[in-house]
């Protein structure tokens, strides 16, 4: 369940960011599907994200949206890692 929530946060951030970007550019993005899965490989975690676009987007627009997906706030946070501090009160 915790990894499902992490994947949900990444998927939601990706969808919101890409939709806002396409709207700002006036691109014909009618629908967007983001599939995010957490996978454990040899003791290390990995996240697989698959994007699916609906609408008459050309290949440059699709590539740009894929590029933007790599730079959403949650994506960047996960890629850089986060320091976690724990306090007991």
VEXDREN-2710 file (C-alpha; in Angstrom, 1 decimal):
% VEXDREN-2710
k/r/px/py/pz
1/UNK/0.0/0.0/0.0
2/UNK/2.7/2.6/0.7
3/UNK/4.3/2.1/-2.7
4/UNK/0.8/2.4/-4.3
5/UNK/0.5/5.8/-2.7
6/UNK/3.9/6.9/-3.9
7/UNK/3.0/5.8/-7.4
8/UNK/-0.3/7.6/-7.1
9/UNK/1.5/10.8/-6.2
10/UNK/3.9/10.5/-9.1
11/UNK/1.1/9.7/-11.5
12/UNK/-1.1/12.6/-10.4
13/UNK/1.7/15.1/-10.5
14/UNK/2.6/13.9/-14.0
15/UNK/-1.0/14.1/-15.3
16/UNK/-1.6/17.5/-13.8
17/UNK/1.7/19.0/-15.1
18/UNK/1.3/17.6/-18.6
19/UNK/-2.3/18.7/-18.9
20/UNK/-1.5/22.2/-17.7
21/UNK/1.5/22.4/-20.2
22/UNK/-0.6/21.2/-23.1
23/UNK/-3.4/23.6/-22.3
24/UNK/-1.0/26.6/-22.0
25/UNK/0.4/25.7/-25.4
26/UNK/-3.0/25.2/-27.0
27/UNK/-2.2/21.6/-28.0
28/UNK/-5.1/19.2/-28.8
29/UNK/-4.5/16.8/-25.8
30/UNK/-8.0/15.3/-25.3
31/UNK/-6.9/12.6/-22.8
32/UNK/-3.9/11.5/-20.9
33/UNK/-3.2/8.2/-19.1
34/UNK/-0.3/7.7/-16.7
35/UNK/0.4/4.1/-15.5
36/UNK/3.0/4.0/-12.7
37/UNK/4.3/0.8/-11.1
38/UNK/6.8/0.2/-8.4
39/UNK/9.1/-2.7/-9.0
40/UNK/11.6/-4.4/-6.8
41/UNK/14.7/-5.6/-8.7
42/UNK/17.4/-7.3/-6.8
43/UNK/16.6/-5.5/-3.5
44/UNK/16.5/-2.1/-5.2
45/UNK/13.3/-0.2/-6.0
46/UNK/12.5/1.1/-9.5
47/UNK/9.5/2.9/-10.9
48/UNK/8.1/2.3/-14.4
49/UNK/5.9/5.1/-15.8
50/UNK/4.0/4.7/-19.1
51/UNK/2.3/7.7/-20.8
52/UNK/-0.5/7.4/-23.2
53/UNK/-1.9/10.4/-25.0
54/UNK/-5.3/10.9/-26.8
55/UNK/-5.6/13.7/-29.4
56/UNK/-4.0/14.8/-32.6
57/UNK/-0.6/15.4/-31.2
58/UNK/2.4/15.4/-33.6
59/UNK/5.6/13.5/-32.7
60/UNK/7.4/16.7/-31.5
61/UNK/4.5/17.5/-29.1
62/UNK/4.5/13.9/-27.8
63/UNK/8.3/14.0/-27.3
64/UNK/8.0/17.4/-25.5
65/UNK/5.4/16.0/-23.1
66/UNK/7.6/13.0/-22.4
67/UNK/10.5/15.4/-21.7
68/UNK/8.3/17.5/-19.4
69/UNK/7.2/14.3/-17.5
70/UNK/10.9/13.8/-16.6
71/UNK/10.9/17.2/-14.9
72/UNK/7.7/17.3/-12.8
73/UNK/8.2/18.3/-9.2
74/UNK/7.6/14.8/-7.8
75/UNK/9.8/13.2/-10.5
76/UNK/12.7/15.5/-9.6
77/UNK/12.2/14.8/-5.9
78/UNK/12.3/11.1/-6.4
79/UNK/15.3/11.2/-8.7
80/UNK/17.4/13.3/-6.3
81/UNK/16.4/11.5/-3.2
82/UNK/15.1/13.1/0.0
83/UNK/16.7/13.3/3.4
84/UNK/14.3/12.0/6.0
85/UNK/14.6/13.0/9.7
86/UNK/12.6/11.4/12.4
87/UNK/11.8/12.9/15.8
88/UNK/10.1/11.4/18.8
89/UNK/8.2/13.8/21.1
END
